[in-house]
């Protein structure tokens, strides 16, 4: 009987020692960022006084291995292209402030500091890992707003690319996972 108790105690001790090692391995593996992405989900913005005189001419989206991307194309102009990209509880219409329904578990409001003559439109992304819907809400007093519906709140980044013809592109990437 005494030998069985010692064996059980030894087995329990071995199991207890193995658990922290397994937990440590899991914790360090899950701490590694998805695809090396370290963007976070906080607001990405420039100064609201940075304005571009060129107009938003289109919005297009693409899928990448680690993120979905939307690109806002602007024609040549003067100034500096500014933007504000942020998670919101509800996307709102510029000027009126009325809520605009956007499909997705989380919503991103994209404000491009440039005018647009594009008509309001909606693009739905079926089968995409992150994007659900993109709505061109409209332009008001030189600023253009879009609502981007995504699966859930995920890391994102935003940056501006200067084109050879003098135009600009605002790029917004949203990761597939944390």
DAZIQUI-V469776 format. One line per field, one symbol per residue. ss: DSSP state (H for helix, E for strand, L for the rest). phi: phi as a letter, one per 40 degrees, with the letter a starting at -180 (. if undefined). psi: psi as a letter, one per 30 degrees, with the letter a starting at -180 (. if undefined). A space follows every 50 residues. Layout:
ss = ???
phi = ???
psi = ???
This chain:
ss = LHHHHHHHHHHHHHHHHHHHHHHHHHHHHHHLLHHHLLLLLLLEELLLLL LELLLEEEEEEEELLLEEEEEEEELLLLELLLEEEEEELLLELLLLLLEL LLLLLEEEEEEELLLELLLLEEEELLLLLLEEEEEEEEEELLEEEEEEEE LLLLLEEEEEEELLLLLEEEEEEEELLL
phi = .ccccccccccccccccccdccccccccccccccfgcbcgbcdbabcccc bbccbcbabbbabbcbabbbbbcbcdabhbcbaabacbcacbccgcgccb cbcicbbbcbbbcacabccdabbbbcgccbcbabbcchbafgbbbbbbcb dacbdaaaabbccccgcbbcbbbbccac
psi = eeeeeeeeeeeeeeeeeeeeeeeeeeeeeffkkkggkhelglkklakffj kkfllkflklllkleflkkkkjkklkalakjllkjkklfkklkkdegkkj kkklflkkkkjkillkgklklkkkjkgleekekkkjelkkhgkkkkkjkl eljlkllklkkklfgfllkkkkkklfl.
